Amino acid sequence: MPFIDLKAQYQALRDPIAERMQRVLDHGQYIMGPEVKELEEKLASFVGVKHCITVASGTEALLIALMALDLKPGDEVITTPFTFAATVEVIALLGGVPVYADIEPDTCNIDASRIEALITPRTRAILPVSLYGQVCDMAEINAIAARHGNIPVIEDAAQSFGASYQGRKSCGLSTFGATSFFPSKPLGCYGDGGALFTDDDTLAQAAREIRVHGQSQRYTHTRVGVGGRMDTLQCAILLAKLERFEWELARRREIGDRYQQLLASLPVQRLAVRPDRDCVWAQFTLMLQKRPAVQKALSEAGIPTAIHYPKPLHRQPAYARPELSLPHAEAAAETVMSLPMSADLSQAQQDAVVAALAKALG
Ligand SMILES: *Cc1c(COP(=O)(O)O)cnc(C)c1O
C-alpha cells in the first residue's frame, strides 16, 4: 500500500494530462506560456481573490511574499516551531528573526492566543501555517495584526489548499496566502510548483516582478528578485488535475472523517477539527504514545507511516534555540504519526490500516 497513491490519480487523469502536455510541446512556450495565465485565473477564482501568482515552489512563494513585504535583516516574523523547515528557512535567508509561538496541543496549529505577547516594534510579519490541511485560527490572527498597525499576515497554506474556514477558502484569508504544488500536497503537479494569492494590487505587482528577477519590464530590473517562475508544463498538468480536484477534496474529507470515526475506540489522540472549518488532510495525522514500536509493527504489516515532524524547528541544528521551551511543539514531535492518505485510498485499504494499527496498539 502506498503512503500517497499518485499512480491511481494519474491513471484516472491520463488522457487529459497527455492532451494538456502535448499542447504545450506543440506551441513551445515552455516558460510563461498561455497555461500559466489560464491556471492563475482559475486558481484566483477558486480561492476567491484578485491575484494568483504561480511560482517555482511553495518555498519560493513564501520567500517572494517576504521579499514583496520588504523584510529586512533583523526584522522579526512570528511563526510556529512545528512545521516543515521551509517556513522558517525563508525568514533566515533574508536575515529575519523567527519568533516562535507554541502550538495548540489538539490541532498542532499555532496558538493564536500566544501571538500578541510576542509583538515588538521589530515585528514585520506573522507567518502562521495551516498544518495537515486545517486552516489555523486566521480570524484571531488577523484581529491581532489589525490591532498592531496592520502587521502583514502570510498564511503558509502548503498543506491546506482547498480547505475552508468560516465559509472562505484557505489562501484567501490574509495579506498573502502561499501554497505548494509539490506532488504529494492536496493539489500537486509532477515536479515543483507553488502559488501566491493576494487581493492587494501593489503587493501582487511586487511579487510578479520579484518572480522574474525584479523586472518591471524586460531587462529593466527595478528591484532584487529571484528566478522563481513555475514552468508552463507544470501549469498544464495542474489544469488537467483541476478537473478532478473537487471530487478529490470531497474524498479526502470523507476518508478523514472515516479515519476519525474508526480511531475513536483506539488508545490514540485524534486531531481536533474546529467546527468553523474543515480539514483536507494533506496528511492524516494522529498522536500516540510508544510511537517507535507502533511504527515498526505497522511497517512489518506493510503499512507505511510518516512523521510530520520529528523535531520542532527550535531543536533543529540550523535553527537551534536551546534557551527556548515550547512544550506543546516538543511533545507533538514525539507523538505525531501520519497514516496512508489520498483521495484514491479505498475503504478496504483504510480498514486494513486501522486493523493493523489496532493490533499494533495491542
Ligand atoms: C511542503 C511545504 C512547504 C514547501 O513547499 P515546497 O513546494 O516543497 O517548496 C512549505 N511549508 C509547508 C508547511 C509545507 O508542508
The ligand as an SDF file (V2000), in Angstrom:
LIG
                    3D

 15 15  0  0  0  0  0  0  0  0999 V2000
    5.6540   21.4860    1.5580 C   0  0  0  0  0  0  0  0  0  0  0  0
    5.7080   22.6370    2.4490 C   0  0  0  0  0  0  0  0  0  0  0  0
    6.4270   23.8070    2.1380 C   0  0  0  0  0  0  0  0  0  0  0  0
    7.3680   23.8990    0.9500 C   0  0  0  0  0  0  0  0  0  0  0  0
    6.7900   23.6530   -0.2740 O   0  0  0  0  0  0  0  0  0  0  0  0
    7.7500   23.2160   -1.4960 P   0  0  0  0  0  0  0  0  0  0  0  0
    6.8450   23.3190   -2.6840 O   0  0  0  0  0  0  0  0  0  0  0  0
    8.2300   21.8440   -1.2310 O   0  0  0  0  0  0  0  0  0  0  0  0
    8.8560   24.2140   -1.5660 O   0  0  0  0  0  0  0  0  0  0  0  0
    6.3520   24.8800    2.9940 C   0  0  0  0  0  0  0  0  0  0  0  0
    5.6110   24.8220    4.1190 N   0  0  0  0  0  0  0  0  0  0  0  0
    4.9200   23.7290    4.4680 C   0  0  0  0  0  0  0  0  0  0  0  0
    4.1100   23.7390    5.7060 C   0  0  0  0  0  0  0  0  0  0  0  0
    4.9460   22.5910    3.6540 C   0  0  0  0  0  0  0  0  0  0  0  0
    4.2790   21.4910    4.0120 O   0  0  0  0  0  0  0  0  0  0  0  0
  1  2  1  0
  2  3  1  0
  2 14  2  0
  3  4  1  0
  3 10  2  0
  4  5  1  0
  5  6  1  0
  6  7  2  0
  6  8  1  0
  6  9  1  0
 10 11  1  0
 11 12  2  0
 12 13  1  0
 12 14  1  0
 14 15  1  0
M  END
$$$$
